[in-house]
Amino acid sequence: MDYVSALVPPVVMAVFFIGLIRVIVKTQGGANKAKEDAAVDAALARAEGPRQVSAGPDA
């Protein structure tokens, strides 16, 4: 019975890991995709904004 107690933790972790991956894959896209994409685009625009402004007068 030692082999059963040795195999239970890895099997439980594998089941939870597979469940986590399934949740991540299922939540990609859908109704929230547009909001997430817009948030990323806005963050990139804010990050690139000062670089473009400071690069303008130097050129």
Secondary structure by P-SEA (a helix, b strand, c coil): caaaaaaaaaaaaaaaaaaaaaaaaaaccccaaaaaaaaaaaaaaaaaaaaaaaacccc
